[in-house]
Amino acid sequence: MAVMIAPIALSYMLFFWGPPSGSVNYGELIEVKVLPDVALRKTNGVAFNISQLHGKWIMLVVDSGVCEESCRKKLYYMRQVRLMQKNEMERIERAWLIDDDKAPEIGIKEDFKGTVFINAKDNELLKEIPAKISRHDHIYIIDPLGNLMMRFPKDADPSKMAKDIKRLLKISQIG
């Protein structure tokens, strides 16, 4: 009798006293925050608002216009993760908020064509983007409604990022 009841009792104990720890996602879910739709300018001088990208998932980086090695790596990862989505890649935009008055090199603009280059120096939008240590460390995700909702860790693994993005695209009914 004990042999037959033991597995059932053990399963109930594990279910109620041992809930699974951890989460499925690689990126860190952050407090959902609607980003303000402030006036910005692209690096080519054209007026720009974040709301122009609503309806699409946005991978966002914040970095200096000088764009050293870690910046280039983030831009490269964003491009590759978007390409990994194949048929769904049109639902994703890439944006770079440049937080100083340095202009990116022409080579960077050509290497990462399709990325929206935005001047954001001293803009209130930067204050809305949370970071553990520095905003320069993360790649952020903004949902199609304009909510900042996730960030990937410093030196993120692009294959794990791609899985998270794929899951978001699959579950999302927007965009």
C-alpha positions as a LaTeX table, in Angstrom:
\begin{tabular}{lrrr}
\hline
Residue & $x$ (\AA) & $y$ (\AA) & $z$ (\AA) \\
\hline
Met1 & 0.00 & 0.00 & 0.00 \\
Ala2 & 2.84 & 2.38 & 0.91 \\
Val3 & 4.56 & 1.72 & $-2.42$ \\
Met4 & 1.42 & 2.79 & $-4.31$ \\
Ile5 & 0.70 & 5.91 & $-2.22$ \\
Ala6 & 4.32 & 7.17 & $-1.97$ \\
Pro7 & 4.61 & 8.55 & $-5.54$ \\
Ile8 & 1.30 & 10.42 & $-5.24$ \\
Ala9 & 2.21 & 11.86 & $-1.85$ \\
Leu10 & 5.66 & 12.86 & $-3.11$ \\
Ser11 & 4.20 & 14.61 & $-6.16$ \\
Tyr12 & 1.80 & 16.62 & $-3.96$ \\
Met13 & 4.62 & 17.59 & $-1.61$ \\
Leu14 & 6.82 & 18.75 & $-4.49$ \\
Phe15 & 3.96 & 20.65 & $-6.11$ \\
Phe16 & 2.99 & 22.61 & $-2.99$ \\
Trp17 & 6.33 & 22.96 & $-1.16$ \\
Gly18 & 8.83 & 22.92 & $-3.95$ \\
Pro19 & 7.73 & 25.28 & $-6.71$ \\
Pro20 & 10.20 & 25.55 & $-9.54$ \\
Ser21 & 12.71 & 28.34 & $-9.19$ \\
Gly22 & 14.00 & 30.50 & $-11.97$ \\
Ser23 & 12.30 & 31.64 & $-15.11$ \\
Val24 & 12.18 & 30.69 & $-18.73$ \\
Asn25 & 13.52 & 33.97 & $-20.07$ \\
Tyr26 & 17.17 & 34.96 & $-20.38$ \\
Gly27 & 16.59 & 38.70 & $-20.35$ \\
Glu28 & 15.66 & 40.43 & $-17.12$ \\
Leu29 & 12.05 & 41.53 & $-16.95$ \\
Ile30 & 12.00 & 45.06 & $-15.58$ \\
Glu31 & 9.17 & 47.19 & $-14.27$ \\
Val32 & 7.04 & 47.94 & $-17.31$ \\
Lys33 & 7.28 & 51.62 & $-18.08$ \\
Val34 & 5.72 & 53.63 & $-20.88$ \\
Leu35 & 8.48 & 55.73 & $-22.38$ \\
Pro36 & 7.62 & 59.39 & $-22.86$ \\
Asp37 & 7.12 & 60.44 & $-26.46$ \\
Val38 & 9.62 & 63.28 & $-26.42$ \\
Ala39 & 11.02 & 65.18 & $-29.37$ \\
Leu40 & 14.31 & 63.76 & $-30.57$ \\
Arg41 & 16.42 & 64.04 & $-33.71$ \\
Lys42 & 18.04 & 61.37 & $-35.82$ \\
Thr43 & 21.73 & 61.87 & $-36.51$ \\
Asn44 & 20.83 & 63.15 & $-39.97$ \\
Gly45 & 18.84 & 65.99 & $-38.36$ \\
Val46 & 15.34 & 64.64 & $-39.07$ \\
Ala47 & 12.82 & 65.07 & $-36.22$ \\
Phe48 & 11.97 & 61.80 & $-34.51$ \\
Asn49 & 9.72 & 60.42 & $-31.77$ \\
Ile50 & 9.85 & 56.92 & $-30.29$ \\
Ser51 & 6.13 & 56.61 & $-31.12$ \\
Gln52 & 7.12 & 56.40 & $-34.79$ \\
Leu53 & 8.30 & 52.86 & $-34.03$ \\
His54 & 5.11 & 51.79 & $-32.21$ \\
Gly55 & 3.67 & 48.61 & $-33.60$ \\
Lys56 & 7.08 & 46.97 & $-33.73$ \\
Trp57 & 9.32 & 45.38 & $-31.12$ \\
Ile58 & 12.37 & 47.57 & $-30.54$ \\
Met59 & 15.85 & 46.47 & $-29.50$ \\
Leu60 & 17.45 & 49.56 & $-28.02$ \\
Val61 & 20.97 & 50.42 & $-26.94$ \\
Val62 & 22.19 & 53.55 & $-25.22$ \\
Asp63 & 25.81 & 54.45 & $-25.85$ \\
Ser64 & 28.28 & 57.12 & $-26.82$ \\
Gly65 & 28.61 & 58.18 & $-30.44$ \\
Val66 & 32.26 & 57.14 & $-30.25$ \\
Cys67 & 31.04 & 53.51 & $-30.12$ \\
Glu68 & 33.93 & 51.48 & $-28.80$ \\
Glu69 & 34.21 & 47.68 & $-28.95$ \\
Ser70 & 31.37 & 46.90 & $-26.48$ \\
Cys71 & 29.02 & 49.25 & $-28.37$ \\
Arg72 & 29.87 & 47.64 & $-31.71$ \\
Lys73 & 29.29 & 44.22 & $-30.20$ \\
Lys74 & 25.80 & 45.22 & $-29.00$ \\
Leu75 & 24.91 & 46.67 & $-32.40$ \\
Tyr76 & 26.20 & 43.49 & $-34.07$ \\
Tyr77 & 24.20 & 41.27 & $-31.71$ \\
Met78 & 21.03 & 43.27 & $-32.34$ \\
Arg79 & 21.48 & 42.92 & $-36.09$ \\
Gln80 & 22.17 & 39.19 & $-35.87$ \\
Val81 & 19.33 & 38.46 & $-33.42$ \\
Arg82 & 16.94 & 40.27 & $-35.75$ \\
Leu83 & 18.19 & 38.25 & $-38.72$ \\
Met84 & 17.77 & 35.01 & $-36.73$ \\
Gln85 & 14.03 & 35.69 & $-36.58$ \\
Lys86 & 13.76 & 35.07 & $-40.36$ \\
Asn87 & 10.14 & 35.70 & $-41.44$ \\
Glu88 & 9.37 & 37.60 & $-38.25$ \\
Met89 & 12.32 & 40.02 & $-38.50$ \\
Glu90 & 10.14 & 42.75 & $-40.04$ \\
Arg91 & 8.36 & 43.00 & $-36.67$ \\
Ile92 & 11.61 & 44.18 & $-35.03$ \\
Glu93 & 13.36 & 47.55 & $-35.20$ \\
Arg94 & 16.80 & 48.45 & $-33.88$ \\
Ala95 & 17.53 & 51.81 & $-32.30$ \\
Trp96 & 20.63 & 53.44 & $-30.83$ \\
Leu97 & 20.21 & 56.35 & $-28.43$ \\
Ile98 & 23.42 & 58.36 & $-28.60$ \\
Asp99 & 23.81 & 59.97 & $-25.18$ \\
Asp100 & 26.57 & 62.46 & $-26.00$ \\
Asp101 & 27.32 & 64.96 & $-28.75$ \\
Lys102 & 29.72 & 62.66 & $-30.62$ \\
Ala103 & 28.70 & 61.69 & $-34.14$ \\
Pro104 & 29.02 & 58.01 & $-35.09$ \\
Glu105 & 31.57 & 57.13 & $-37.77$ \\
Ile106 & 30.22 & 56.74 & $-41.29$ \\
Gly107 & 31.49 & 53.13 & $-41.29$ \\
Ile108 & 29.26 & 52.28 & $-38.32$ \\
Lys109 & 26.22 & 53.66 & $-40.10$ \\
Glu110 & 27.01 & 51.50 & $-43.12$ \\
Asp111 & 27.82 & 48.38 & $-41.08$ \\
Phe112 & 24.57 & 48.63 & $-39.14$ \\
Lys113 & 22.26 & 49.91 & $-41.85$ \\
Gly114 & 18.65 & 49.70 & $-40.72$ \\
Thr115 & 19.43 & 50.81 & $-37.18$ \\
Val116 & 17.77 & 54.10 & $-36.21$ \\
Phe117 & 20.54 & 56.45 & $-34.97$ \\
Ile118 & 19.02 & 58.92 & $-32.50$ \\
Asn119 & 20.64 & 61.89 & $-30.75$ \\
Ala120 & 19.44 & 61.86 & $-27.14$ \\
Lys121 & 22.01 & 63.97 & $-25.30$ \\
Asp122 & 20.45 & 65.55 & $-22.18$ \\
Asn123 & 17.02 & 64.23 & $-23.17$ \\
Glu124 & 14.55 & 63.22 & $-20.45$ \\
Leu125 & 14.06 & 59.89 & $-22.23$ \\
Leu126 & 17.47 & 58.76 & $-20.95$ \\
Lys127 & 16.32 & 59.23 & $-17.33$ \\
Glu128 & 13.50 & 56.74 & $-17.92$ \\
Ile129 & 15.83 & 53.89 & $-18.88$ \\
Pro130 & 16.93 & 51.94 & $-15.79$ \\
Ala131 & 20.33 & 50.30 & $-15.37$ \\
Lys132 & 22.07 & 48.38 & $-12.62$ \\
Ile133 & 25.36 & 50.20 & $-13.15$ \\
Ser134 & 25.33 & 51.86 & $-16.56$ \\
Arg135 & 22.80 & 52.15 & $-19.39$ \\
His136 & 25.69 & 51.35 & $-21.72$ \\
Asp137 & 25.76 & 47.78 & $-20.38$ \\
His138 & 22.40 & 46.59 & $-21.69$ \\
Ile139 & 20.30 & 45.92 & $-24.74$ \\
Tyr140 & 16.71 & 46.89 & $-23.93$ \\
Ile141 & 13.43 & 45.64 & $-25.36$ \\
Ile142 & 10.45 & 47.92 & $-25.96$ \\
Asp143 & 7.14 & 46.26 & $-26.82$ \\
Pro144 & 4.93 & 47.37 & $-29.75$ \\
Leu145 & 2.88 & 49.60 & $-27.42$ \\
Gly146 & 5.94 & 51.61 & $-26.38$ \\
Asn147 & 6.54 & 49.94 & $-23.00$ \\
Leu148 & 10.10 & 49.37 & $-21.86$ \\
Met149 & 9.87 & 45.85 & $-20.44$ \\
Met150 & 13.12 & 43.87 & $-20.61$ \\
Arg151 & 16.87 & 44.24 & $-20.65$ \\
Phe152 & 19.62 & 41.81 & $-21.49$ \\
Pro153 & 22.73 & 41.58 & $-19.32$ \\
Lys154 & 26.12 & 43.01 & $-20.11$ \\
Asp155 & 27.94 & 40.82 & $-22.65$ \\
Ala156 & 24.70 & 39.04 & $-23.50$ \\
Asp157 & 24.60 & 35.70 & $-25.29$ \\
Pro158 & 22.98 & 36.36 & $-28.70$ \\
Ser159 & 21.57 & 32.84 & $-29.06$ \\
Lys160 & 19.72 & 33.19 & $-25.74$ \\
Met161 & 18.58 & 36.68 & $-26.75$ \\
Ala162 & 17.21 & 35.24 & $-29.99$ \\
Lys163 & 15.21 & 32.61 & $-28.06$ \\
Asp164 & 13.66 & 35.31 & $-25.86$ \\
Ile165 & 12.78 & 37.47 & $-28.87$ \\
Lys166 & 11.34 & 34.47 & $-30.71$ \\
Arg167 & 9.18 & 33.66 & $-27.69$ \\
Leu168 & 7.98 & 37.29 & $-27.45$ \\
Leu169 & 7.11 & 37.39 & $-31.14$ \\
Lys170 & 5.26 & 34.08 & $-30.93$ \\
Ile171 & 3.19 & 35.05 & $-27.91$ \\
Ser172 & 2.54 & 38.65 & $-28.96$ \\
Gln173 & $-0.70$ & 39.41 & $-30.74$ \\
Ile174 & 0.58 & 42.91 & $-31.62$ \\
Gly175 & 2.79 & 43.81 & $-34.55$ \\
\hline
\end{tabular}
